[in-house]
Amino acid sequence: MPQLLHLDSSADLHSSTSRELTADFAAEWSSLGASYSVIRRDLHTDPLPHIPTDELHWAPRLRTTGRPVPTAADRLQSELIEEVVRADAVVVGAPMYNWSIPSTLKAWIDYIHVPGITTSFDSETMPLAGKPMVVVTSRGNQYGPGTPDELIDHQIPPLRQVFGTALGMDVTFVRAELTLAERVPAMAAWIETSHSNAETARSEVVALARHIAMQLS
Ligand SMILES: Cc1cc2nc3c(=O)[nH]c(=O)nc-3n(C[C@H](O)[C@H](O)[C@H](O)COP(=O)(O)O)c2cc1C
């Protein structure tokens, strides 16, 4: 029963590139048979509260005595961690917002990256190690190697750090760039490139869904 956790964080509910691509991934996954299930979590339409206390960053045994964690937050954290640990694969839509990621996605990360539970601290605990994750990044401009804005990409490097390095997940990034070409008159020369970027990204997510599903079967 390979289960996919499908996350989105775009605030655009009408024409979001990342939402379209994660939906393509999930549709391909589901098309492989009734046993390929999908758990959906929309971090924009159903946002998580910010962590109410820094103590939630730590496994309960590592928390500071006398600094209580609200029970509801504790419960929510357990639910979110169980959900991602239980999934066999994860696809997440991660648009670039202000050179970084939507705060809604950051809030989810703050709940699930927990030393002593999801990453090793005083003992070996890496329950997400090796789990396939596809991060679909959409961004208005372009930030690839050799572009003028290469060094101000604070979207992909932090996500690689937390999901790949800290949590040990097997992360693949799909990049859809220049998505603002049609909206911003000064970017009109990039419209065709943006369309071909979107097509490439679409083929990539479909191929990745099949590849990951086959590896798990
Ligand atoms: C709040 C906000 C901030 C944004 N900041 C940036 C940015 O810093 N750099 C950039 O290239 N595009 C930026 N954009 C454009 C988005 O990255 C682009 O529209 C992308 O396609 C959004 O993802 P989506 O299509 O999946 O919704 C921003 C858009 C929003 C709504």
The ligand as an SDF file (V2000), in Angstrom:
LIG
                    3D

 31 33  0  0  0  0  0  0  0  0999 V2000
    4.3930   36.8410   -1.6720 C   0  0  0  0  0  0  0  0  0  0  0  0
    5.1550   36.5680   -2.9530 C   0  0  0  0  0  0  0  0  0  0  0  0
    6.5200   36.7830   -2.9960 C   0  0  0  0  0  0  0  0  0  0  0  0
    7.2330   36.4720   -4.1460 C   0  0  0  0  0  0  0  0  0  0  0  0
    8.5870   36.6460   -4.1590 N   0  0  0  0  0  0  0  0  0  0  0  0
    9.3070   36.2550   -5.2330 C   0  0  0  0  0  0  0  0  0  0  0  0
   10.7340   36.3350   -5.2360 C   0  0  0  0  0  0  0  0  0  0  0  0
   11.3640   36.7350   -4.2710 O   0  0  0  0  0  0  0  0  0  0  0  0
   11.3900   35.9340   -6.3450 N   0  0  0  0  0  0  0  0  0  0  0  0
   10.7460   35.4260   -7.4390 C   0  0  0  0  0  0  0  0  0  0  0  0
   11.4180   35.0350   -8.4050 O   0  0  0  0  0  0  0  0  0  0  0  0
    9.4050   35.3420   -7.4750 N   0  0  0  0  0  0  0  0  0  0  0  0
    8.6790   35.7360   -6.4000 C   0  0  0  0  0  0  0  0  0  0  0  0
    7.3100   35.6270   -6.4060 N   0  0  0  0  0  0  0  0  0  0  0  0
    6.6600   35.0200   -7.5840 C   0  0  0  0  0  0  0  0  0  0  0  0
    6.3880   33.5440   -7.3560 C   0  0  0  0  0  0  0  0  0  0  0  0
    7.5670   32.8480   -6.9970 O   0  0  0  0  0  0  0  0  0  0  0  0
    5.8090   32.9310   -8.6130 C   0  0  0  0  0  0  0  0  0  0  0  0
    4.6200   33.5970   -8.9540 O   0  0  0  0  0  0  0  0  0  0  0  0
    5.5550   31.4400   -8.4530 C   0  0  0  0  0  0  0  0  0  0  0  0
    5.0640   30.9200   -9.6530 O   0  0  0  0  0  0  0  0  0  0  0  0
    4.5760   31.2010   -7.3190 C   0  0  0  0  0  0  0  0  0  0  0  0
    4.3350   29.8290   -7.1980 O   0  0  0  0  0  0  0  0  0  0  0  0
    2.9390   29.1960   -7.6460 P   0  0  0  0  0  0  0  0  0  0  0  0
    2.7790   29.5070   -9.1260 O   0  0  0  0  0  0  0  0  0  0  0  0
    3.0980   27.7710   -7.3880 O   0  0  0  0  0  0  0  0  0  0  0  0
    1.8620   29.8460   -6.8380 O   0  0  0  0  0  0  0  0  0  0  0  0
    6.5670   35.9530   -5.2860 C   0  0  0  0  0  0  0  0  0  0  0  0
    5.1700   35.7710   -5.2300 C   0  0  0  0  0  0  0  0  0  0  0  0
    4.4860   36.0650   -4.0690 C   0  0  0  0  0  0  0  0  0  0  0  0
    2.9850   35.8140   -4.0510 C   0  0  0  0  0  0  0  0  0  0  0  0
  1  2  1  0
  2  3  1  0
  2 30  2  0
  3  4  2  0
  4  5  1  0
  4 28  1  0
  5  6  2  0
  6  7  1  0
  6 13  1  0
  7  8  2  0
  7  9  1  0
  9 10  1  0
 10 11  2  0
 10 12  1  0
 12 13  2  0
 13 14  1  0
 14 15  1  0
 14 28  1  0
 15 16  1  0
 16 17  1  0
 16 18  1  0
 18 19  1  0
 18 20  1  0
 20 21  1  0
 20 22  1  0
 22 23  1  0
 23 24  1  0
 24 25  2  0
 24 26  1  0
 24 27  1  0
 28 29  2  0
 29 30  1  0
 30 31  1  0
M  END
$$$$
